[in-house]
Protein backbone atom coordinates (compact mmCIF):
# COMPACT_ATOMS: atom_id res chain seq x y z
CA UNK A 1 0.00 0.00 0.00
CA UNK A 2 1.23 3.50 -0.83
CA UNK A 3 1.78 5.79 2.14
CA UNK A 4 1.21 9.54 2.11
CA UNK A 5 4.97 10.04 2.52
CA UNK A 6 5.68 7.80 -0.48
CA UNK A 7 3.15 9.71 -2.59
CA UNK A 8 4.72 12.99 -1.43
CA UNK A 9 8.19 11.78 -2.47
CA UNK A 10 6.93 10.71 -5.90
CA UNK A 11 5.15 14.06 -6.37
CA UNK A 12 8.33 15.96 -5.41
CA UNK A 13 10.44 13.93 -7.83
CA UNK A 14 7.99 14.56 -10.67
CA UNK A 15 7.57 18.30 -10.04
CA UNK A 16 9.66 20.38 -12.45
CA UNK A 17 11.59 22.92 -10.39
CA UNK A 18 14.77 24.26 -11.97
CA UNK A 19 16.41 27.19 -10.17
CA UNK A 20 14.18 30.24 -10.38
CA UNK A 21 11.10 28.17 -11.24
CA UNK A 22 10.48 26.26 -8.00
CA UNK A 23 6.73 26.96 -7.73
CA UNK A 24 5.55 23.44 -8.75
CA UNK A 25 7.68 21.76 -6.05
CA UNK A 26 6.68 24.39 -3.50
CA UNK A 27 3.00 23.68 -4.26
CA UNK A 28 3.62 19.97 -3.58
CA UNK A 29 5.16 20.85 -0.19
CA UNK A 30 2.29 23.18 0.74
CA UNK A 31 -0.31 20.56 -0.21
CA UNK A 32 1.43 17.81 1.77
CA UNK A 33 2.07 19.74 4.98
CA UNK A 34 -1.41 21.30 4.98
CA UNK A 35 -2.75 18.16 6.67
CA UNK A 36 -0.61 18.55 9.80
CA UNK A 37 1.01 22.00 9.90
CA UNK A 38 -0.17 24.73 12.25
CA UNK A 39 1.06 27.43 9.85
CA UNK A 40 2.15 27.49 6.21
CA UNK A 41 3.58 30.73 4.80
CA UNK A 42 5.49 31.80 1.73
CA UNK A 43 7.89 34.73 2.14
CA UNK A 44 8.88 37.39 -0.39
CA UNK A 45 11.64 35.15 -1.78
CA UNK A 46 9.28 32.22 -2.36
CA UNK A 47 10.51 30.19 0.63
CA UNK A 48 7.83 27.92 2.10
CA UNK A 49 7.84 28.19 5.90
CA UNK A 50 5.97 25.50 7.80
CA UNK A 51 5.26 25.64 11.52
CA UNK A 52 4.30 22.70 13.72
CA UNK A 53 3.69 23.27 17.46
CA UNK A 54 5.05 26.81 17.10
CA UNK A 55 4.46 27.67 20.78
CA UNK A 56 6.79 24.91 22.05
CA UNK A 57 9.71 26.07 24.24
CA UNK A 58 12.21 24.12 22.11
CA UNK A 59 12.24 24.62 18.35
CA UNK A 60 13.85 22.59 15.60
CA UNK A 61 14.56 23.88 12.09
CA UNK A 62 14.58 21.56 9.11
CA UNK A 63 15.77 23.36 5.97
CA UNK A 64 16.07 22.24 2.39
CA UNK A 65 15.74 23.54 -1.12
CA UNK A 66 13.29 22.67 -3.88
CA UNK A 67 15.31 23.55 -6.96
CA UNK A 68 17.11 21.19 -9.27
CA UNK A 69 19.52 21.60 -12.15
CA UNK A 70 17.89 22.81 -15.32
CA UNK A 71 18.35 24.10 -18.83
CA UNK A 72 16.61 26.87 -20.73
CA UNK A 73 16.02 26.49 -24.46
CA UNK A 74 17.72 29.28 -26.40
CA UNK A 75 17.21 28.07 -29.98
CA UNK A 76 15.43 25.35 -31.98
CA UNK A 77 17.03 24.58 -35.35
CA UNK A 78 15.30 23.51 -38.59
CA UNK A 79 15.79 19.81 -37.70
CA UNK A 80 14.14 20.25 -34.30
CA UNK A 81 17.33 20.13 -32.23
CA UNK A 82 17.21 22.27 -29.10
CA UNK A 83 20.09 24.46 -27.99
CA UNK A 84 20.21 25.25 -24.29
CA UNK A 85 22.02 27.11 -21.55
CA UNK A 86 22.31 25.89 -17.96
CA UNK A 87 20.26 27.41 -15.18
CA UNK A 88 22.53 27.76 -12.15
CA UNK A 89 26.22 27.02 -11.75
CA UNK A 90 27.09 23.51 -12.90
CA UNK A 91 28.77 21.74 -15.83
CA UNK A 92 26.21 20.74 -18.50
CA UNK A 93 28.73 18.29 -20.04
CA UNK A 94 27.83 15.96 -17.17
CA UNK A 95 24.39 15.47 -18.74
CA UNK A 96 25.47 14.03 -22.11
CA UNK A 97 23.36 10.92 -22.80
CA UNK A 98 20.96 11.53 -19.91
CA UNK A 99 17.21 11.28 -20.30
CA UNK A 100 15.29 14.45 -19.59
CA UNK A 101 11.84 15.97 -19.75
CA UNK A 102 11.11 19.12 -21.72
CA UNK A 103 8.28 21.03 -20.07
CA UNK A 104 6.41 22.67 -22.95
CA UNK A 105 3.13 24.57 -23.15
CA UNK A 106 1.49 21.45 -24.58
CA UNK A 107 2.87 19.15 -21.86
CA UNK A 108 5.99 17.11 -21.04
CA UNK A 109 8.17 15.73 -23.86
CA UNK A 110 10.69 12.92 -23.31
CA UNK A 111 14.18 13.67 -24.66
CA UNK A 112 17.85 12.68 -24.48
CA UNK A 113 20.75 15.13 -24.17
CA UNK A 114 23.39 15.05 -26.92
CA UNK A 115 26.45 17.15 -27.73
MDTraj code that builds the backbone (N, CA, C; nanometers):
import mdtraj as md
import numpy as np

residues = "UNK UNK UNK UNK UNK UNK UNK UNK UNK UNK UNK UNK UNK UNK UNK UNK UNK UNK UNK UNK UNK UNK UNK UNK UNK UNK UNK UNK UNK UNK UNK UNK UNK UNK UNK UNK UNK UNK UNK UNK UNK UNK UNK UNK UNK UNK UNK UNK UNK UNK UNK UNK UNK UNK UNK UNK UNK UNK UNK UNK UNK UNK UNK UNK UNK UNK UNK UNK UNK UNK UNK UNK UNK UNK UNK UNK UNK UNK UNK UNK UNK UNK UNK UNK UNK UNK UNK UNK UNK UNK UNK UNK UNK UNK UNK UNK UNK UNK UNK UNK UNK UNK UNK UNK UNK UNK UNK UNK UNK UNK UNK UNK UNK UNK UNK".split()
xyz = np.array([
    [0.0838, -0.1180, 0.0000],
    [0.0000, 0.0000, 0.0000],
    [0.0886, 0.1248, 0.0000],
    [0.0495, 0.2239, -0.0769],
    [0.1226, 0.3502, -0.0830],
    [0.0930, 0.4324, 0.0422],
    [0.1974, 0.4896, 0.1003],
    [0.1779, 0.5788, 0.2137],
    [0.1742, 0.7222, 0.1638],
    [0.1237, 0.8121, 0.2478],
    [0.1207, 0.9541, 0.2111],
    [0.2625, 1.0054, 0.1872],
    [0.3583, 0.9595, 0.2686],
    [0.4970, 1.0037, 0.2524],
    [0.5543, 0.9561, 0.1191],
    [0.5200, 0.8335, 0.0798],
    [0.5677, 0.7803, -0.0480],
    [0.5082, 0.8603, -0.1637],
    [0.3800, 0.8902, -0.1551],
    [0.3149, 0.9709, -0.2589],
    [0.3755, 1.1111, -0.2651],
    [0.4079, 1.1672, -0.1477],
    [0.4724, 1.2990, -0.1427],
    [0.6084, 1.2941, -0.2131],
    [0.6877, 1.1922, -0.1840],
    [0.8188, 1.1784, -0.2473],
    [0.8048, 1.1674, -0.3991],
    [0.7130, 1.0848, -0.4461],
    [0.6931, 1.0713, -0.5903],
    [0.6501, 1.2041, -0.6525],
    [0.5609, 1.2765, -0.5850],
    [0.5155, 1.4057, -0.6372],
    [0.6307, 1.5057, -0.6434],
    [0.7174, 1.5048, -0.5411],
    [0.8326, 1.5959, -0.5413],
    [0.9290, 1.5623, -0.6545],
    [0.9522, 1.4335, -0.6772],
    [1.0444, 1.3926, -0.7827],
    [0.9907, 1.4243, -0.9221],
    [0.8604, 1.4283, -0.9374],
    [0.7993, 1.4559, -1.0673],
    [0.7750, 1.6044, -1.0922],
    [0.7849, 1.6868, -0.9886],
    [0.7573, 1.8303, -1.0037],
    [0.8764, 1.9002, -1.0696],
    [0.8555, 1.9640, -1.1837],
    [0.9664, 2.0378, -1.2452],
    [0.9990, 2.1601, -1.1610],
    [1.1252, 2.1772, -1.1244],
    [1.1591, 2.2920, -1.0387],
    [1.3031, 2.3378, -1.0580],
    [1.3415, 2.3731, -1.1808],
    [1.4772, 2.4263, -1.1969],
    [1.4921, 2.5592, -1.1236],
    [1.6138, 2.5957, -1.0922],
    [1.6415, 2.7186, -1.0175],
    [1.5675, 2.8368, -1.0791],
    [1.4958, 2.9086, -0.9936],
    [1.4183, 3.0235, -1.0376],
    [1.2755, 2.9903, -1.0756],
    [1.2442, 2.8624, -1.0847],
    [1.1098, 2.8173, -1.1237],
    [1.0615, 2.7066, -1.0292],
    [1.0752, 2.7294, -0.8995],
    [1.0482, 2.6259, -0.7997],
    [0.9013, 2.6136, -0.7600],
    [0.8122, 2.6930, -0.8173],
    [0.6733, 2.6959, -0.7735],
    [0.6032, 2.5598, -0.7766],
    [0.6225, 2.4746, -0.8781],
    [0.5551, 2.3443, -0.8755],
    [0.5957, 2.2584, -0.7548],
    [0.7235, 2.2541, -0.7217],
    [0.7680, 2.1761, -0.6053],
    [0.7181, 2.2395, -0.4760],
    [0.7174, 2.3715, -0.4692],
    [0.6675, 2.4392, -0.3496],
    [0.5191, 2.4104, -0.3289],
    [0.4427, 2.4010, -0.4366],
    [0.3004, 2.3678, -0.4256],
    [0.2819, 2.2269, -0.3699],
    [0.3680, 2.1335, -0.4111],
    [0.3616, 1.9971, -0.3580],
    [0.3863, 1.9986, -0.2075],
    [0.4858, 2.0753, -0.1631],
    [0.5162, 2.0853, -0.0195],
    [0.3966, 2.1436, 0.0551],
    [0.3430, 2.2545, 0.0054],
    [0.2294, 2.3183, 0.0735],
    [0.1106, 2.2235, 0.0834],
    [0.0809, 2.1508, -0.0231],
    [-0.0311, 2.0564, -0.0208],
    [-0.0087, 1.9456, 0.0814],
    [0.1129, 1.8924, 0.0863],
    [0.1426, 1.7810, 0.1768],
    [0.1367, 1.8226, 0.3230],
    [0.1996, 1.9344, 0.3574],
    [0.2067, 1.9744, 0.4982],
    [0.0762, 2.0338, 0.5483],
    [-0.0128, 2.0715, 0.4576],
    [-0.1405, 2.1301, 0.4983],
    [-0.2210, 2.0411, 0.5911],
    [-0.2006, 1.9101, 0.5838],
    [-0.2751, 1.8156, 0.6670],
    [-0.2315, 1.8175, 0.8131],
    [-0.1094, 1.8617, 0.8422],
    [-0.0614, 1.8547, 0.9803],
    [0.0037, 1.9824, 1.0319],
    [0.0308, 2.0780, 0.9470],
    [0.1008, 2.1997, 0.9902],
    [0.0055, 2.2956, 1.0603],
    [0.0597, 2.3673, 1.1592],
    [-0.0173, 2.4732, 1.2247],
    [-0.0171, 2.5993, 1.1391],
    [0.0954, 2.6266, 1.0733],
    [0.1061, 2.7431, 0.9852],
    [0.1830, 2.7050, 0.8592],
    [0.1433, 2.7638, 0.7474],
    [0.2149, 2.7486, 0.6209],
    [0.2190, 2.8868, 0.5570],
    [0.3411, 2.9399, 0.5380],
    [0.3575, 3.0732, 0.4798],
    [0.4588, 3.0657, 0.3662],
    [0.4490, 3.1624, 0.2772],
    [0.5494, 3.1804, 0.1727],
    [0.6009, 3.3224, 0.1849],
    [0.7339, 3.3389, 0.1980],
    [0.7894, 3.4734, 0.2144],
    [0.8124, 3.5405, 0.0790],
    [0.8672, 3.6608, 0.0824],
    [0.8884, 3.7390, -0.0394],
    [0.9825, 3.6720, -0.1390],
    [1.0683, 3.5833, -0.0910],
    [1.1643, 3.5152, -0.1778],
    [1.1106, 3.3824, -0.2301],
    [0.9876, 3.3464, -0.1921],
    [0.9282, 3.2215, -0.2363],
    [0.9550, 3.1039, -0.1450],
    [1.0238, 3.1265, -0.0315],
    [1.0505, 3.0186, 0.0626],
    [0.9213, 2.9759, 0.1310],
    [0.8991, 2.8459, 0.1392],
    [0.7835, 2.7921, 0.2100],
    [0.8255, 2.7685, 0.3541],
    [0.7521, 2.8284, 0.4475],
    [0.7841, 2.8190, 0.5900],
    [0.6681, 2.7483, 0.6584],
    [0.6979, 2.6337, 0.7176],
    [0.5967, 2.5502, 0.7797],
    [0.6203, 2.5481, 0.9295],
    [0.5152, 2.5694, 1.0072],
    [0.5261, 2.5643, 1.1524],
    [0.4412, 2.4521, 1.2096],
    [0.5002, 2.3747, 1.2994],
    [0.4296, 2.2700, 1.3724],
    [0.4587, 2.2920, 1.5196],
    [0.3550, 2.3024, 1.6018],
    [0.3694, 2.3266, 1.7457],
    [0.4584, 2.4492, 1.7697],
    [0.4218, 2.5604, 1.7095],
    [0.5049, 2.6808, 1.7098],
    [0.5202, 2.7447, 1.8474],
    [0.4361, 2.7100, 1.9433],
    [0.4464, 2.7672, 2.0777],
    [0.5364, 2.6852, 2.1700],
    [0.5939, 2.5777, 2.1222],
    [0.6788, 2.4913, 2.2053],
    [0.8025, 2.5673, 2.2518],
    [0.8528, 2.5372, 2.3732],
    [0.9709, 2.6069, 2.4241],
    [1.0993, 2.5713, 2.3480],
    [1.1045, 2.4537, 2.2893],
    [1.2207, 2.4120, 2.2108],
    [1.1767, 2.4042, 2.0645],
    [1.2577, 2.4624, 1.9774],
    [1.2235, 2.4623, 1.8351],
    [1.3333, 2.3932, 1.7551],
    [1.2928, 2.3279, 1.6491],
    [1.3848, 2.2588, 1.5599],
    [1.3599, 2.3111, 1.4184],
    [1.4667, 2.3419, 1.3472],
    [1.4562, 2.3885, 1.2093],
    [1.5031, 2.2786, 1.1156],
    [1.4202, 2.2453, 1.0197],
    [1.4581, 2.1563, 0.9107],
    [1.4567, 2.2420, 0.7848],
    [1.5686, 2.2503, 0.7158],
    [1.5774, 2.3356, 0.5972],
    [1.6210, 2.2538, 0.4766],
    [1.5694, 2.2896, 0.3630],
    [1.6073, 2.2239, 0.2389],
    [1.5764, 2.3158, 0.1228],
    [1.6065, 2.2720, 0.0039],
    [1.5740, 2.3538, -0.1125],
    [1.4978, 2.2700, -0.2136],
    [1.4166, 2.3365, -0.2928],
    [1.3295, 2.2673, -0.3883],
    [1.3810, 2.2702, -0.5308],
    [1.4889, 2.3430, -0.5564],
    [1.5306, 2.3548, -0.6961],
    [1.6187, 2.2383, -0.7381],
    [1.6287, 2.2229, -0.8676],
    [1.7110, 2.1191, -0.9268],
    [1.7834, 2.1794, -1.0468],
    [1.8812, 2.1069, -1.0983],
    [1.9515, 2.1598, -1.2148],
    [1.8539, 2.1696, -1.3308],
    [1.8804, 2.2630, -1.4199],
    [1.7892, 2.2815, -1.5319],
    [1.8581, 2.3456, -1.6507],
    [1.7879, 2.3476, -1.7599],
    [1.8350, 2.4096, -1.8831],
    [1.7229, 2.4970, -1.9371],
    [1.7601, 2.6037, -2.0047],
    [1.6612, 2.6868, -2.0726],
    [1.6903, 2.6786, -2.2227],
    [1.5863, 2.6590, -2.3013],
    [1.6018, 2.6485, -2.4464],
    [1.6282, 2.7872, -2.5034],
    [1.7371, 2.7995, -2.5797],
    [1.7722, 2.9279, -2.6403],
    [1.7470, 2.9309, -2.7908],
    [1.7395, 2.8119, -2.8528],
    [1.7209, 2.8069, -2.9982],
    [1.6708, 2.6681, -3.0367],
    [1.5855, 2.6618, -3.1384],
    [1.5431, 2.5352, -3.1982],
    [1.5779, 2.5440, -3.3464],
    [1.6618, 2.4499, -3.3937],
    [1.7031, 2.4585, -3.5346],
    [1.5989, 2.3944, -3.6269],
    [1.6260, 2.3987, -3.7584],
    [1.5300, 2.3510, -3.8585],
    [1.5059, 2.2004, -3.8508],
    [1.5967, 2.1254, -3.7880],
    [1.5793, 1.9811, -3.7700],
    [1.5103, 1.9472, -3.6382],
    [1.4807, 2.0484, -3.5575],
    [1.4137, 2.0254, -3.4302],
    [1.5072, 2.0072, -3.3124],
    [1.6381, 2.0237, -3.3337],
    [1.7326, 2.0132, -3.2228],
    [1.7223, 2.1377, -3.1351],
    [1.7278, 2.1165, -3.0055],
    [1.7205, 2.2267, -2.9095],
    [1.8603, 2.2662, -2.8655],
    [1.8843, 2.3924, -2.8536],
    [2.0088, 2.4460, -2.7987],
    [1.9734, 2.5095, -2.6654],
    [2.0563, 2.4827, -2.5648],
    [2.0207, 2.5246, -2.4290],
    [2.1369, 2.5934, -2.3588],
    [2.1036, 2.6566, -2.2488],
    [2.2023, 2.7111, -2.1554],
    [2.1629, 2.6623, -2.0164],
    [2.2627, 2.6370, -1.9309],
    [2.2305, 2.5887, -1.7962],
    [2.1677, 2.6976, -1.7100],
    [2.0802, 2.6540, -1.6211],
    [2.0259, 2.7415, -1.5176],
    [2.1024, 2.7064, -1.3904],
    [2.1720, 2.8014, -1.3339],
    [2.2528, 2.7758, -1.2146],
    [2.3974, 2.7493, -1.2531],
    [2.4792, 2.7215, -1.1535],
    [2.6223, 2.7023, -1.1753],
    [2.6629, 2.5568, -1.1699],
    [2.6669, 2.4909, -1.2826],
    [2.7091, 2.3515, -1.2900],
    [2.7574, 2.3237, -1.4318],
    [2.8183, 2.2092, -1.4539],
    [2.8769, 2.1742, -1.5830],
    [2.7783, 2.0914, -1.6655],
    [2.7189, 2.1484, -1.7705],
    [2.6207, 2.0740, -1.8497],
    [2.6793, 1.9540, -1.9238],
    [2.8119, 1.9454, -1.9389],
    [2.8733, 1.8291, -2.0045],
    [2.8452, 1.7004, -1.9268],
    [2.8134, 1.7129, -1.7986],
    [2.7826, 1.5959, -1.7165],
    [2.6521, 1.5290, -1.7588],
    [2.5709, 1.5987, -1.8368],
    [2.4394, 1.5468, -1.8736],
    [2.4350, 1.4726, -2.0068],
    [2.5456, 1.4683, -2.0800],
    [2.5470, 1.4029, -2.2112],
    [2.4937, 1.2599, -2.1982],
    [2.3947, 1.2260, -2.2802],
    [2.3362, 1.0921, -2.2801],
    [2.2259, 1.0704, -2.1782],
    [2.1988, 1.1677, -2.0948],
    [2.0963, 1.1527, -1.9915],
    [1.9567, 1.1766, -2.0487],
    [1.8606, 1.1042, -1.9950],
    [1.7206, 1.1280, -2.0296],
    [1.6743, 1.2542, -1.9581],
    [1.5815, 1.3237, -2.0202],
    [1.5292, 1.4451, -1.9587],
    [1.3849, 1.4645, -2.0012],
    [1.3196, 1.5590, -1.9383],
    [1.1836, 1.5972, -1.9745],
    [1.1843, 1.7436, -2.0141],
    [1.1288, 1.7735, -2.1294],
    [1.1114, 1.9120, -2.1724],
    [0.9701, 1.9521, -2.1321],
    [0.9587, 2.0563, -2.0529],
    [0.8278, 2.1033, -2.0069],
    [0.7809, 2.2115, -2.1027],
    [0.6902, 2.1741, -2.1931],
    [0.6412, 2.2668, -2.2950],
    [0.4995, 2.3124, -2.2613],
    [0.4507, 2.4096, -2.3355],
    [0.3131, 2.4574, -2.3147],
    [0.2112, 2.3461, -2.3371],
    [0.2429, 2.2527, -2.4268],
    [0.1492, 2.1447, -2.4576],
    [0.1710, 2.0205, -2.3713],
    [0.2640, 2.0268, -2.2771],
    [0.2873, 1.9153, -2.1865],
    [0.4306, 1.8653, -2.1916],
    [0.4626, 1.7635, -2.1097],
    [0.5992, 1.7114, -2.1043],
    [0.6357, 1.6319, -2.2301],
    [0.7636, 1.6441, -2.2703],
    [0.8166, 1.5729, -2.3865],
    [0.9440, 1.5012, -2.3420],
    [0.9498, 1.3692, -2.3652],
    [1.0692, 1.2917, -2.3307],
    [1.1802, 1.3243, -2.4300],
    [1.3040, 1.3325, -2.3803],
    [1.4176, 1.3673, -2.4656],
    [1.5451, 1.3055, -2.4096],
    [1.6520, 1.3120, -2.4894],
    [1.7854, 1.2681, -2.4482],
    [1.8821, 1.3805, -2.4826],
    [1.9779, 1.4056, -2.3947],
    [2.0749, 1.5128, -2.4168],
    [2.1912, 1.4612, -2.5009],
    [2.2263, 1.5372, -2.6047],
    [2.3390, 1.5047, -2.6924],
    [2.4353, 1.6219, -2.6929],
    [2.5482, 1.6042, -2.7599],
    [2.6446, 1.7154, -2.7730],
    [2.5955, 1.8165, -2.8710],
])
top = md.Topology()
chain = top.add_chain()
for i, resn in enumerate(residues, 1):
    res = top.add_residue(resn, chain, resSeq=i)
    for name in ("N", "CA", "C"):
        top.add_atom(name, md.element.get_by_symbol(name[0]), res)
traj = md.Trajectory(xyz[None], top)
